[in-house]
Amino acid sequence: MDYKKNNNNKNKIIIDQSDIITNGTIEQLKTIKNPNGIGTIVDEDNNFVSQITPLMMIINQSAKNCQDKIDALLNIGADPNLKINYYGKNISASERI
């Protein structure tokens, strides 16, 4: 698994292909092996904070091309209704939009 450290705090995201999810182009996003992968957010002491999915990561970015990135993940099978434990709430990406 790859991880991405959140510079705003000491939390880090542990999820496969985090580099592509975070910084990849639309074409690269289309190559994600598991668009429904559930990653983990941990604090600086490696304590569980939350779960996260590629769709949640893209939504959180609020990039200019956010909808294009969301569409790319949906086209390869990302489930917008997949419920995860997101900061203590059982929620899906579609509920965050």
Summary of the structure (lengths in Angstrom):
residues: 97
radius of gyration: 12.5
end to end distance: 26.6
largest distance: 36.3
contacts: 272
relative contact order: 0.17
helix: 33%
strand: 24%
